[in-house]
Amino acid sequence: MPKVTYTASKGLVQASGAGVNINSILTTSGDQTLDATSFLTIITASGGNSDLTLPASADTGAIKIIMHDTDDTDRVRIVAANQSTGANIDLDADGEFAIFIYNGSQWIAGRSLT
């Protein structure tokens, strides 16, 4: 089976190898309202805390991964708006991440804490 890579500019691209790669990465810092299309968001050192708001809607089944960068100690907060927990989610340690899947009306949250 060939390797398939997704990029926003080319769509699905077939190549030799195996597996599926999603090349949709946003690296940013500070307070943000995220878009519905970036698969992975990496929050870098901003000299302070970052508050992130998930988009109000997306295609059903859309997946977003938000990761705290691995070289700083600032707090990354995913605010309660538009996500299933009804509470803010704080990623306090380097490498912590949260995964969100849009179910058609809100983002369902899962997270891994280090």
Buried (B, 14 or more C-beta within 10 A) or exposed (E): EEEBBBEEEEEEBEEEEEEEEBEBEBEBBBBBEBEBEBBBBBBBEBEEBBBBBBBEBBEEEBBBBBBBBEEBEBBBBBBBBBBBBEEEBBBBEBEBBBBBBBEEEBBEBEBEEE
